[in-house]
Amino acid sequence: MVIWPRVVGLLVVGYLCGKRSFAHLGFPPFFVGEIALGAFLLLKPRVVLGTWAASLLRASPLNLLGLTLLVFMVYGVWQIGRGVFNGNAFIYTMKFFVFNYYALYIFLGIWVALHSPNFLPKLVRVIAWVNGIYGLLFVLLLRDVPISMPGYGGIDVPLFVGPGGGAVAILGLLCFERNLLAAWLVVVLVLNIVVTAAWQVRSEWAGLVLGMLVWGFLTGRMGRLVAIGMSGIVVFGMLELADIRLVGRKGEEISLSETIGRFVAPLDVELAEAISPGAARHVGTAEWRELWWDRIWRSVHSQPYLEAFGHGYGFDLMGLAPLEVRDGQEHNEVRTPHSVFFYALGYTGWVGVILFAFLQFALLKLLWRSYQVTNQPVGLVFWVAGITMAFFEGSFETPFKAIPFYLLAGMCIAPGLRSRSVSDVPLRTQTSLRWKEGAGRMDGGVGRQRVKTAGRSETT
């Protein structure tokens, strides 16, 4: 058992902070995510397959999740068959199936959290420190280091890439840490705020803002949320007063006005230009994506069959994308439409969109159950932030977004599950787990406990 929390920690930290570089570790086409999942299925089949089968055969909090996941997986297998029948190579078509099978990581997350109750709060601290320190080093130094590693399909991948764990780090610390004024916490929060702002990923900003709003609402700390927002502004002010110049992802100098202008530009370009004169240049990427989304919509709705089932895995959805023009040159480097909705719609049609929505609803229901048991909103906060980002970036079709999302969701689901007799299957464990309200740990108890659940008390 000792090895699996370490594997989960490596996967979550590696994917969030290392992103594409970490994702390309392995033996193509079997990368680190596939190797880890395959090893877990082989060595602990009862944890995944046993728990999944049990959720389909007897009453359990996982009933809805098990059923929706089964239908979602079967539908994905059918989409592979469509792709192969249409002449696509099997290995090539299989890579689209990650949209379905990465959800199996939920069971690994549940199992690890049930057996290691304090693991998630500790993991959040590790994410925060690694993302903050590595992110600052990347923004200041490593971004210009011209070292690449071989990627799948002959495409080189930079060894150092921009970090993507800022939202998870900040939201996790808000949920688990009581004393937000502790010196170490102030340092790590400032590091992650600076890195998240400097790397200028608007989808991450949107997920962070909505996640913080959910945290403030569920904890009744909206006043503290305002104070945190003001602190962020103060950080920008201190950087400018100290004449510290940070260069963002697109080469622009980071400032408060530039950051606000970049965020507002896709919504209202005139307002953005009033805030930052150069904000108009931030509209181009958003307009380009909207044009691609429109072409996907029109293509799918051109026939009733495609409208229902999409083009199938293996279809050249990138062939519908317009060429992106940057600095007078044409580029076509983006591999997904940067929207989970249009990805699902393009490949799997409205049936696939609905099945994915039901899977997420089943997850949300379990996360709500866990919140009612523990009064700890971390699962709901992570879910809202992750789903928000998924509508504006490559997400559930990429390992560096999907795998951390499902692992974190599984770990957050665990406290809401009823305990039973000891076994490797997560639902069969004597340990009843409850996060202490507002604290960075969970309590484990053996025997009979009273656990508060939705609208009633149950004896475990």
N, C-alpha and C positions, 0 to 999 in steps of 0.2 A: 504493500500500500504506500510505503514511504516515497517510492519513485513517482507516483502519479501526480501528487500535488506539485512536485518540481516540474514535471512535464507540462502541466497546466500553466504554471507560472511562467515557464519559458515561452510557451505559445502565446499567451496573452501579452506579456511584455515585448516579446520579439516582434509580433505582428503589429502592435500599436506603435512601437517606436521605430522598428526597422522596416516595416511595411514591405515594399516590393523586394528589397534586398533579402530580408529574412524569408520571404515567401518562396524565393528561388533556390533555397538550400534543399539539397536532396539529389535524387537521381531521375532527371526528366524522363518521362512525364510524371514520375512519382515524387512529389515534393514533400516538404516537412509536414504539412498538414495532412496529406494523405497517408504518409508513413505512420504518424502518431495515431490517427484514427484506425488504420488497419491493425496496428499492434494492439490497441485497446480492444478492438472487436475480437481479435484472435486470442488474447490472453485473458480477457474478462468478458466472455460472450454473454453471461447471465446478466451483467450490469446493463448492457444496452438491449440486447435481443430479449433477455428474460424479463426485464422490467417493461419493455415495450409490449411483449406478448401478454404479460399479466394485466397491463392497463386495458387490453382489449377483451379480456376474458372474465374479469371480476371487477366489482365496484372499487373505485380508487379515485383519488383526486386527479390522477393523470389520464382518466378516461378520454376526455375531449382531446387532449394533446395527442394521445396515442392514435386515436381514430383519424384526426386531421392529418397527422404526419404520415400515416399509412396511405391515405388517399393521395397526398401530395407526392410521396415517393413513387407510387404506382403510376401516377400521371407523368412524372419525370421519365420513368422507364419507357413509357409509351412514346414520349417525345424523342427519346434516343432512337427508338425504332423508326419513327418517321424520318429522322435525319439520315440514318443509314440507308433506308429504302430510297431516299432521294439522291443517293450517290455519294454521301459524305463518308470519309474514313471513320471507322469506329472510334479510334483513339481521339481523333479530333472532336467528334461529336460528344464523347464522354466528358470533355472538359466543361461543357455547358451544364452537365448534370450536377456540378458542385452547388448550383442554386438550390438543389433539393437535398443532397445527402450531407451537406455541412450541418444541417439541423440536428443530426445525430449527436453532435457535440453537447447538446443539452444534457444528455444522460451522464456524460463524463463530468460535467459541471455539478450536477446534482449529487453524484456519488462522492466526489471529492469534498464537497461542502458538508455532507452528512457525516463523513468520517473525520474531517478536519474542521471543526466549527469555527476556529479563529482564523482560518486561512484567508478569506476574502478581505477583511480589514487590513491584514498585513500586506496582502498583494497590492491593495490600493496605494499604500505608502511606497512600495517598491516602484510601481508604475510612475508615481509622482516624482520621485527622485531621479529615476532613469530618464524619463521624458524631459524633465526640467534641465538636468545637467547636459545630457546629450543634445537636446534641442538648442541650448545656448551655444554649445561648441559648434554645432552644425551651422547655425546662423552666422557666427563670427568667423569660423575657420574652415570647417570640413566641407562646406558647400562647393568650394573651389578646388577640392582635391580631385584630380582627374583619374581616379581608379575605378575600373569597372569589373564586373564579373560576368561570365557567360550566362545568358538567359535562354529560355526555351524558344526554339524557332530561329536561332542565330542572332537574336537581338541582345546586345549587351545591356546590362543593368548596372547603374551606378552603385558602388559599394556603400556610399553614404547618401541617404535620402532624407527628406524632411520628415520630422516626427509627426505622429498623428494621435498621440494619447493625451493631449491636453484636456479635452472635454471630460474624459473618463477620470483623469487624475483630479481635476478641480471638483467635479461633482461628487466623486467618491470621498474626498476629504471633507467636504461639506456635510455629507451624510454621516460619516463615522466619527469624526473628531469633535469632541465637546468644546475644547478651549481653542477657538480660532485665533486667539491672540498669542498663543505659544510661539516662542521665537523661531523654532525650527519650522513650524507650520507656516508662519508668515513668509519665511525665506522660500520654502518650496512652492507656496501659492504664487508668490511674485514671479518666480522662475517660470512657472507654467503659464501664467497670464502673459508675460512678455513673449514667450516662445509662440503661444497660440496667436497672439496679435501679430507678431512679426512674420509668421509663415502665411498669413493672409488666405486661409481657406474659409470661404464664406459659409459653406455647409457646416463646418465645425462650429463656427460662431453661432449659427442659427440653432444647432442642436444644444450648444452650451446655454444659450439664453433661455430656450424653452425648458430645458432640464432644470435650470435654476428656478424658474417660475414655478414648476411643479414642486420642487423641494420647498420653496418658500410657502406655497399654499398648504401642502400637507403637514408641514411642521409648525405653521403659524408664525413664521419668522420673516414676514415680508419686510419688516423694518430692517432686519439684518441684511436682507437681500439688497435693499437700497444702499446700505452702508458699504457692501462689497462692491457694488457698481461704482460708487464714489471713490472707493479705494483704487479701482482700476484706472479711473481718470487721473487720480493723484500719481500713480505709477508713471503714466505717460508724461505728466507734467514734470516729474522729477528727472526723467530721462532727457527731456528737452532743456531743462534748466542746467543739468550737468553737461549738456552738449554731447551726449552719447548718441551716436548716429548708428542706427540699425538699418540694414538693407533687407527689404522684404523679398518674397518669392519671385516677383516679377522685376526686381531690380530697383523698385522705387524706395525712397527713404521713408521710414516708418514715422508717422506722427499721428496725433489724435484726429486731426481734420482729415488726413489721408485715409485713415482706417474707417471713419464714419462715412466718408464719401464712397469708399469701395463697397461698403455694406448696403448703402442706400441706392447706388447707381442702377442696379437692375430693376428697382421699384419705381424710381422717379429720377431721371437723369438731370432734370433742371434743378431739383433740390440738391442733388449730389454736387453739381457744379457750383452751386451757391456756397456749399460747405468747403469743397476742394476744387479749385479750377481745373485740375487734370482728371477729374472723376469720369469724364466721358469715355476714356479709354478702357474703363472697367466694364463697359456694357457689352463689348464685342463678344466675349466668350459666352455670356448669357444668351445673347441673340442667336449666336451660332447653334447652341444647344436647343433652343426653342424651335429653330428651323428643322433640326434633325428630328425632334419629337413630333413636329407636325407631319413630316414625311412618314414616320413610323405609323402614326395614327391613320393617315390616308391609305397607306399600303395595307394595313391590317383590315381596315373597314371597306376594302375594295370588293370583298367577297364574303358571304355569310359564313362559309367554312373557316376562312382565315380569321374572321371576327371572333368566332367561338374558340378556335384552337391555336391561332397564331401560325407562324411560318415553320415552327418546329426547330429543335436544336440542330445546329450546324448551318443554319441559314446565314447568309452574309448580311447581317443587319448593318454592319459598317458601310456596306455598299450604298445604303440610303443616306449616309451622312454627307453633308456638303464639305468641300475642302476648306479648311481653316486657313485664313491668310494672316500671317504675323510677320511684321517687318518687311512687307512686300513679297514674301515667299509663301507658297502653299504648303500646308502641313495636314497630315491625316493620321495622327498618332494615337488618338483616343480610341480605345477598344470597346467601350461600352457607352450607352447613351447617358450615363451619369444620372440615372433615375431608375429606382427599382420598379416603379410603375410601368415605364415604357420598356424596360428590359423584359419584364414578365409579359406585357401585352404583345410585344413584337415576336417573342419566341413561343409563347404558350397561350395567347389570346385571353379573352375575358374569363374563360374557365380557369386558366392558370392564375390570373389576378385574384379571382374570388377564393381559390384554394389557398393561396399565399395569405390572403387577408384572414381566412379562418384559422390558419396556423398561428398567426400573430395574435388573434383574439384569444386563442387557447393559452398562449404564453401570458398574455396580459391578465387573464383570469387567474392564473396560478400566482402571478406576481402580486396581484391584489390580495389574494388569500394570504400570502406571506406577509404582506404589509399589515393586514388585520391581526395576524398572530403576534407580530413583533413590534408593530408601530414604527418600523424602520422603512423609509421610503426609497431606499437605494435602488431596488429592482425597478420600480416604476420610473424613477428618474433616469436610470440608464436606458430603459426601453424607449421612453419619449425622445431622449437625445439621439439614440441610434436610429429610430424610425425617421425622425426629422432629417437627419443627415442623409439617409438612404434615398430620399427624393431628389437630392441635388448632387450626388456623387456616386462613383462605383462602390457598391456596398455588398449586397448578399450574393453577388456573382463573383466576388473577389475574396481570397482567403484572409487578407489582412483586415477586412472589416467583418465578414461573416463569422469566422471562427471565434474571435474575441467576444462578439455579440452573443453568440449562443452559449459559450462557456460562462460568461458573466450572468446571463439569464438563468442558466441552470443552477449556478451557485446561489443566486438570489431566490430561486424557487424553493430550495431545500428546506428552509425553516418552516414552511407552511405545510409540509407533508406529514401525515400521521405516522407514528412509529409502530412497528410490529416486531416480530421475532427476528433474531439475529440471522443475517445472511449477507451475501455479496450484493443481492438485489437491493437498491436504495430503499424501497418501501418496506423491506424486512430488516429493520434495525431497532435495537432497544433504545437508542439514544434519541431523546426528544430535544430538538434544538430550538432555541429562541434567542434572537439578538436582543440584548438589553436596549431599551429605548435610549436613543441618542449616544450609545456607547459603541466603541469599536470592537466589540466581541460578541460572541453568542454563548449562552449557557447550555450545558448538556446535563441531562438528568436521566437516571435509570429508574424504571418502575412505573408507578401510576402518578401522573401529573394531570393537572387541569389546564388545558390549552384553549385559549379563547379563539374561536373561529367565527366565520361569518354568521352573525346573528344567533350563535348558540355556544355552549361549552361542551367539549368532548373529553372523555377520559382516555388517556393514552397509556 
